[in-house]
């Protein structure tokens, strides 16, 4: 079993954290605030860390920036992803399959709309 944070993150901590690295949320297992220094500014994003039920390897799934996804939303999504892992579904593989299907559907639409080449 992985480590868990002693305390839950607060909205104020999410906005003001400056120490680089991962900061675990005590309320949602696997949810981490990732703080990354970039030149003269700091970026903060949500990362869900888990062990894949299919490969048994540690994986990370980005959930977006703290500017676009608030703490409550990240916790809610983290809880949903945790349930998928407990049910034997790898969330990253599922996302990748959905993206591949969407890309192939768009490619099919383009080929359907393309004018037929005529042979003269």
Order of alpha helices (4+ residues) and beta strands (2+ residues): alpha-beta-beta-beta-beta-alpha-alpha
